[in-house]
Amino acid sequence: MSLPATATLVVILVTLPLAAATLLFASGRQPRTLTLAAALLLTFAALALGGNVYLEGVSVHAIGGWAAPLGIHWQVTPAGTVMLVATALVGLAGAVYGAGYFLHRPGPDGRMARVFMPLWLFAWGGLNALFVAADLFNLYVALEVLTLASVALVALSARRMALQAAMRYLLAGLFGSVIYLLGVALLYGQYGVLDFATLTAMLDPEDPGSRAGAVALTVGLLIKAAIFPLHFWLPGAHGRAEPPVSAMLSGLVVAAAFYLLLRLWFGPLAEMLSFGVGVLFGALGAGALFWGGMLALLQRRLKMLVAYSTVSQFGFAMLVFPLAGGDHRGTVFVGGTLLLANHALAKAALFLAAGTLVRASGSDRIGTLVGFAGRAHWAWLAVILASAALIGMPPTLGFSAKWLLLQAAVADGAWVWLGVMLGGTLLTFAYLGRLLELALLDPAPGPSPPPPLTAALLLPALLLALLACLAGLWAMDVEAIARLESGT
């Protein structure tokens, strides 16, 4: 059976979620059936696209038949396809979880699904567009669609603290967008093109205007990716949103902004990645690892611990840049991409499992969570597997990603960054170990019977965590790594 053409699959991935979301907003009916059908089709399209890219490699598709620089085009790369597949898996799991989560909420909360589902699809469409766009302006449009949908999702619960977090997120997102757009304007004014490939060939790394544009693009994306010390908006937004919203925000939205940062600095801005710039990025990564890790270690609430963990985990990703200056550029890029995919699967699993544990316990305080012996043992198993992936235990995807970075650090004699990675891994084990310790306890149940824990609340997190662990076996394949490197 032959797979659909790559161009057809890309069109489906970008237009279907936006069309389905628009239809849901217009109809105002219960959206679960249409959303789940769209999620299944999008997941199939992403997996089929992965098969095509594995066989054919990089492909470029001009929109309307107009070639760059006059026209725009989509570029499908192996690394971008990894992110599309991770997005589809998290998107499907979140849609299933959201259908079960909002279904059993009484009163006004039970009607949240009418808003959650179309916003979820809008964010999904923005993510897919971002991973295939190949020019700076269309990437900006995708970022804006993603940011606006994400802010609305954070505000969905209508609780006072959630609304405050959503407002802070909106202001940070708009500020990041303005700075990013300033960088786009500076580069366009200098070269008259926005296409990645054309800009890579034309950009002069010594030109002051080019440097100013690179700084503006980078700062805007650092804000959107919540990289230390610009992470002020993230803990509240991720920790106070509804669990499926937190899963998408932490697993995918910030990862998408960071993936764009990777594409820029391994593409048009590659000649500017000097030793000093790499050290600056590495210092930000080290700060994120230890500051976010220490705050995660001190948290008393489960979702806030997982939220601060996101700040820390992106410190590992920032270490890609100081390691990219040697002879292992392609390997380091692959390691960074796999780190993002691992983070998407494992962190989404953690947030979904956290939502189930909070529902089973009646509280999000870490000391009151029910133990593994209770009814939420499948959620605890998801926490254990997702924690193993984030720590980087073999054979998880996190181990494969960190192993590639460790190899590059050893080969280049980058002992400082090697030490930072090892120290960050130990700190990750420390704060996630708090949860693993709780899994062995069985606190007394609360005075009121807990709400039902359906399969929709238990299986999505477990399946994502299992995928984060099993995907590491695929990432250990030398041929798979070589194909990913061809996308740089």
TATA-V493169 format. One line per field, one symbol per residue. ss: DSSP state (a for helix, b for strand, c for the rest). phi: phi as a letter, one per 40 degrees, with the letter a starting at -180 (. if undefined). A space follows every 10 residues. Layout:
BEGIN
ss = ???
phi = ???
END
This chain:
BEGIN
ss = cccccaaaaa aaaaaaaaaa aaaaaaaccc caaaaaaaaa aaaaaaaaaa aaaaaaccbb bbaaaccccc ccbbbbcaaa aaaaaaaaaa aaaaaaaaaa aaacccaaaa acaaaaaaaa aaaaaaaaaa aabcbaaaaa aaaaaaaaaa aaaaaaacca aaaaaaaaaa aaaaaaaaaa aaaaaaaaaa acccbaaaaa aacccccaaa aaaaaaaaaa aaaacccccc cccaaaaaaa ccaaaaaaaa aaaaaaaaaa aaaaacccca aaccaaaaaa aaaaaaaaaa aaaaaaaacc baaaaaaaaa aaaaaaaaaa aaccccccaa aaaaaaaaaa aaaaaaaaaa aaaaaaaaaa acccbaaacc ccccccaaaa aaaaaaaaaa acccccaaaa aaaaaaaaaa aaccaaaaaa aaaaaaaaaa aaaaaaaaac cccccccccc ccccaaaaaa aaaaaaaaaa aaaaaccaaa aaaaaccc
phi = .ccdcdcccc cccccdcccc cccccccgcc cccccccccc cccccccccd cccccbgcbb bccggccccc cbabbbbdcc cdcccccccc cccccccccc ccccccgccc ccdccccccd cccccccccc cbcbaccccc ccccdccccc cccccccgcd cccccccccc cccccccccc cccccccccc bgbbcdcccc cccccccdcc ccccccdccd cccccfcdcc cdccdccccb ccdccdcccc cbcccccccc cccccbbdcd cccccccccc ccccccccdc cccccccccb bccccccccc dccccccccc cccccccbdc ccccdcccdc cccdcccccc cccccccccc cgabcdcbcc cccccccccc cccccccccc cgccbccccc cccccccccc ccgccccccc cccccccdcc cccdcccccc cadccccbcc ccbccccbcd cccccccccc cccccccccc cccccccc
END
